[in-house]
Amino acid sequence: MLLALPFVVLEYIGRAAFYCGWYLAFYVLCMFRPFSGLMVLAAIVMVPVSIVVSAHPEAAHGLLFWTFGLMAIGLVAFALAYTLFVDWLTPSGAADPFERYRGRR
């Protein structure tokens, strides 16, 4: 029993460090969740920009019109993947601490 005590203490210290890191990572990632909403808004803006660039190619300084469409798809995909990743990473029993600052969904 006395010989196992340092290993038990080390195990609990390791678990505590793991859970502290997990909750801290979740907290920091939740802080950046509103930026994923802004990415979706930027993707919505990219669609009319793509139409304007197809009509006036000189306005984009060498970028093709489909580049803006790909950026819109990439922004939406990244925002969706980020939200799913944060939801997957959520520790059991934890709630988003910044939910109260966002509007109703």
CNS distance restraints for C-alpha pairs under 8 A (distance, minus, plus):
assign (resid   1 and name CA) (resid   5 and name CA) 6.45 0.50 0.50
assign (resid   4 and name CA) (resid   8 and name CA) 6.24 0.50 0.50
assign (resid   5 and name CA) (resid   9 and name CA) 6.14 0.50 0.50
assign (resid   6 and name CA) (resid  10 and name CA) 6.03 0.50 0.50
assign (resid   7 and name CA) (resid  11 and name CA) 6.03 0.50 0.50
assign (resid   8 and name CA) (resid  12 and name CA) 6.30 0.50 0.50
assign (resid   9 and name CA) (resid  13 and name CA) 6.18 0.50 0.50
assign (resid  10 and name CA) (resid  14 and name CA) 6.11 0.50 0.50
assign (resid  11 and name CA) (resid  15 and name CA) 6.21 0.50 0.50
assign (resid  12 and name CA) (resid  16 and name CA) 6.03 0.50 0.50
assign (resid  13 and name CA) (resid  17 and name CA) 6.15 0.50 0.50
assign (resid  14 and name CA) (resid  18 and name CA) 6.11 0.50 0.50
assign (resid  15 and name CA) (resid  19 and name CA) 6.14 0.50 0.50
assign (resid  16 and name CA) (resid  20 and name CA) 6.01 0.50 0.50
assign (resid  17 and name CA) (resid  21 and name CA) 6.10 0.50 0.50
assign (resid  18 and name CA) (resid  22 and name CA) 6.11 0.50 0.50
assign (resid  19 and name CA) (resid  23 and name CA) 6.08 0.50 0.50
assign (resid  20 and name CA) (resid  24 and name CA) 6.00 0.50 0.50
assign (resid  21 and name CA) (resid  25 and name CA) 5.99 0.50 0.50
assign (resid  22 and name CA) (resid  26 and name CA) 6.21 0.50 0.50
assign (resid  22 and name CA) (resid  91 and name CA) 7.21 0.50 0.50
assign (resid  23 and name CA) (resid  27 and name CA) 6.04 0.50 0.50
assign (resid  23 and name CA) (resid  91 and name CA) 6.79 0.50 0.50
assign (resid  24 and name CA) (resid  28 and name CA) 6.19 0.50 0.50
assign (resid  25 and name CA) (resid  29 and name CA) 6.06 0.50 0.50
assign (resid  26 and name CA) (resid  30 and name CA) 6.04 0.50 0.50
assign (resid  26 and name CA) (resid  86 and name CA) 6.96 0.50 0.50
assign (resid  26 and name CA) (resid  89 and name CA) 6.73 0.50 0.50
assign (resid  26 and name CA) (resid  90 and name CA) 6.28 0.50 0.50
assign (resid  26 and name CA) (resid  91 and name CA) 7.65 0.50 0.50
assign (resid  27 and name CA) (resid  31 and name CA) 6.46 0.50 0.50
assign (resid  27 and name CA) (resid  96 and name CA) 7.64 0.50 0.50
assign (resid  27 and name CA) (resid  97 and name CA) 7.21 0.50 0.50
assign (resid  28 and name CA) (resid  32 and name CA) 6.94 0.50 0.50
assign (resid  29 and name CA) (resid  33 and name CA) 6.66 0.50 0.50
assign (resid  29 and name CA) (resid  86 and name CA) 6.68 0.50 0.50
assign (resid  30 and name CA) (resid  86 and name CA) 7.13 0.50 0.50
assign (resid  30 and name CA) (resid  96 and name CA) 6.52 0.50 0.50
assign (resid  30 and name CA) (resid  97 and name CA) 7.43 0.50 0.50
assign (resid  30 and name CA) (resid  98 and name CA) 6.81 0.50 0.50
assign (resid  31 and name CA) (resid  98 and name CA) 6.80 0.50 0.50
assign (resid  32 and name CA) (resid  36 and name CA) 7.32 0.50 0.50
assign (resid  33 and name CA) (resid  37 and name CA) 7.10 0.50 0.50
assign (resid  33 and name CA) (resid  82 and name CA) 7.88 0.50 0.50
assign (resid  33 and name CA) (resid  83 and name CA) 7.05 0.50 0.50
assign (resid  34 and name CA) (resid  38 and name CA) 6.54 0.50 0.50
assign (resid  34 and name CA) (resid 102 and name CA) 7.91 0.50 0.50
assign (resid  35 and name CA) (resid  39 and name CA) 6.23 0.50 0.50
assign (resid  36 and name CA) (resid  40 and name CA) 6.56 0.50 0.50
assign (resid  36 and name CA) (resid  78 and name CA) 7.74 0.50 0.50
assign (resid  36 and name CA) (resid  79 and name CA) 4.61 0.50 0.50
assign (resid  36 and name CA) (resid  80 and name CA) 7.71 0.50 0.50
assign (resid  36 and name CA) (resid  82 and name CA) 7.27 0.50 0.50
assign (resid  36 and name CA) (resid  83 and name CA) 7.52 0.50 0.50
assign (resid  37 and name CA) (resid  41 and name CA) 6.48 0.50 0.50
assign (resid  37 and name CA) (resid  79 and name CA) 6.99 0.50 0.50
assign (resid  38 and name CA) (resid  42 and name CA) 6.11 0.50 0.50
assign (resid  39 and name CA) (resid  43 and name CA) 6.15 0.50 0.50
assign (resid  39 and name CA) (resid  75 and name CA) 5.62 0.50 0.50
assign (resid  39 and name CA) (resid  76 and name CA) 6.69 0.50 0.50
assign (resid  39 and name CA) (resid  79 and name CA) 6.39 0.50 0.50
assign (resid  40 and name CA) (resid  44 and name CA) 6.33 0.50 0.50
assign (resid  40 and name CA) (resid  72 and name CA) 7.96 0.50 0.50
assign (resid  40 and name CA) (resid  75 and name CA) 6.40 0.50 0.50
assign (resid  40 and name CA) (resid  76 and name CA) 5.38 0.50 0.50
assign (resid  40 and name CA) (resid  79 and name CA) 6.80 0.50 0.50
assign (resid  41 and name CA) (resid  45 and name CA) 6.46 0.50 0.50
assign (resid  42 and name CA) (resid  46 and name CA) 6.24 0.50 0.50
assign (resid  42 and name CA) (resid  72 and name CA) 7.37 0.50 0.50
assign (resid  42 and name CA) (resid  75 and name CA) 7.66 0.50 0.50
assign (resid  43 and name CA) (resid  47 and name CA) 6.88 0.50 0.50
assign (resid  43 and name CA) (resid  71 and name CA) 7.18 0.50 0.50
assign (resid  43 and name CA) (resid  72 and name CA) 4.13 0.50 0.50
assign (resid  43 and name CA) (resid  73 and name CA) 7.09 0.50 0.50
assign (resid  43 and name CA) (resid  75 and name CA) 5.99 0.50 0.50
assign (resid  43 and name CA) (resid  76 and name CA) 6.49 0.50 0.50
assign (resid  44 and name CA) (resid  48 and name CA) 7.81 0.50 0.50
assign (resid  44 and name CA) (resid  72 and name CA) 7.05 0.50 0.50
assign (resid  45 and name CA) (resid  49 and name CA) 6.55 0.50 0.50
assign (resid  46 and name CA) (resid  50 and name CA) 6.01 0.50 0.50
assign (resid  46 and name CA) (resid  68 and name CA) 5.78 0.50 0.50
assign (resid  46 and name CA) (resid  69 and name CA) 6.65 0.50 0.50
assign (resid  46 and name CA) (resid  71 and name CA) 7.45 0.50 0.50
assign (resid  46 and name CA) (resid  72 and name CA) 5.77 0.50 0.50
assign (resid  47 and name CA) (resid  51 and name CA) 6.53 0.50 0.50
assign (resid  47 and name CA) (resid  68 and name CA) 7.05 0.50 0.50
assign (resid  47 and name CA) (resid  69 and name CA) 6.24 0.50 0.50
assign (resid  47 and name CA) (resid  72 and name CA) 7.07 0.50 0.50
assign (resid  48 and name CA) (resid  52 and name CA) 6.23 0.50 0.50
assign (resid  49 and name CA) (resid  53 and name CA) 6.10 0.50 0.50
assign (resid  49 and name CA) (resid  68 and name CA) 7.08 0.50 0.50
assign (resid  50 and name CA) (resid  54 and name CA) 6.19 0.50 0.50
assign (resid  50 and name CA) (resid  65 and name CA) 5.02 0.50 0.50
assign (resid  50 and name CA) (resid  66 and name CA) 6.68 0.50 0.50
assign (resid  50 and name CA) (resid  67 and name CA) 7.78 0.50 0.50
assign (resid  50 and name CA) (resid  68 and name CA) 5.32 0.50 0.50
assign (resid  50 and name CA) (resid  69 and name CA) 6.28 0.50 0.50
assign (resid  51 and name CA) (resid  55 and name CA) 6.44 0.50 0.50
assign (resid  51 and name CA) (resid  65 and name CA) 7.12 0.50 0.50
assign (resid  52 and name CA) (resid  56 and name CA) 6.00 0.50 0.50
assign (resid  52 and name CA) (resid  57 and name CA) 7.97 0.50 0.50
assign (resid  53 and name CA) (resid  57 and name CA) 4.93 0.50 0.50
assign (resid  53 and name CA) (resid  58 and name CA) 7.59 0.50 0.50
assign (resid  53 and name CA) (resid  59 and name CA) 6.26 0.50 0.50
assign (resid  53 and name CA) (resid  60 and name CA) 6.15 0.50 0.50
assign (resid  53 and name CA) (resid  64 and name CA) 7.36 0.50 0.50
assign (resid  53 and name CA) (resid  65 and name CA) 5.28 0.50 0.50
assign (resid  54 and name CA) (resid  64 and name CA) 7.58 0.50 0.50
assign (resid  54 and name CA) (resid  65 and name CA) 5.12 0.50 0.50
assign (resid  56 and name CA) (resid  60 and name CA) 7.93 0.50 0.50
assign (resid  57 and name CA) (resid  61 and name CA) 7.46 0.50 0.50
assign (resid  57 and name CA) (resid  62 and name CA) 7.34 0.50 0.50
assign (resid  57 and name CA) (resid  63 and name CA) 7.72 0.50 0.50
assign (resid  57 and name CA) (resid  64 and name CA) 7.16 0.50 0.50
assign (resid  57 and name CA) (resid  65 and name CA) 7.43 0.50 0.50
assign (resid  58 and name CA) (resid  62 and name CA) 6.96 0.50 0.50
assign (resid  60 and name CA) (resid  64 and name CA) 7.42 0.50 0.50
assign (resid  63 and name CA) (resid  67 and name CA) 6.64 0.50 0.50
assign (resid  64 and name CA) (resid  68 and name CA) 7.66 0.50 0.50
assign (resid  65 and name CA) (resid  69 and name CA) 7.18 0.50 0.50
assign (resid  66 and name CA) (resid  70 and name CA) 6.26 0.50 0.50
assign (resid  67 and name CA) (resid  71 and name CA) 6.19 0.50 0.50
assign (resid  68 and name CA) (resid  72 and name CA) 6.19 0.50 0.50
assign (resid  69 and name CA) (resid  73 and name CA) 6.30 0.50 0.50
assign (resid  70 and name CA) (resid  74 and name CA) 6.03 0.50 0.50
assign (resid  71 and name CA) (resid  75 and name CA) 6.01 0.50 0.50
assign (resid  72 and name CA) (resid  76 and name CA) 6.28 0.50 0.50
assign (resid  73 and name CA) (resid  77 and name CA) 6.07 0.50 0.50
assign (resid  74 and name CA) (resid  78 and name CA) 5.99 0.50 0.50
assign (resid  75 and name CA) (resid  79 and name CA) 6.10 0.50 0.50
assign (resid  76 and name CA) (resid  80 and name CA) 6.09 0.50 0.50
assign (resid  77 and name CA) (resid  81 and name CA) 6.01 0.50 0.50
assign (resid  78 and name CA) (resid  82 and name CA) 5.94 0.50 0.50
assign (resid  79 and name CA) (resid  83 and name CA) 6.22 0.50 0.50
assign (resid  80 and name CA) (resid  84 and name CA) 6.19 0.50 0.50
assign (resid  81 and name CA) (resid  85 and name CA) 5.97 0.50 0.50
assign (resid  82 and name CA) (resid  86 and name CA) 6.16 0.50 0.50
assign (resid  83 and name CA) (resid  87 and name CA) 6.18 0.50 0.50
assign (resid  84 and name CA) (resid  88 and name CA) 6.06 0.50 0.50
assign (resid  85 and name CA) (resid  89 and name CA) 6.04 0.50 0.50
assign (resid  86 and name CA) (resid  90 and name CA) 6.21 0.50 0.50
assign (resid  90 and name CA) (resid  94 and name CA) 6.55 0.50 0.50
assign (resid  90 and name CA) (resid  95 and name CA) 7.67 0.50 0.50
assign (resid  98 and name CA) (resid 102 and name CA) 7.15 0.50 0.50
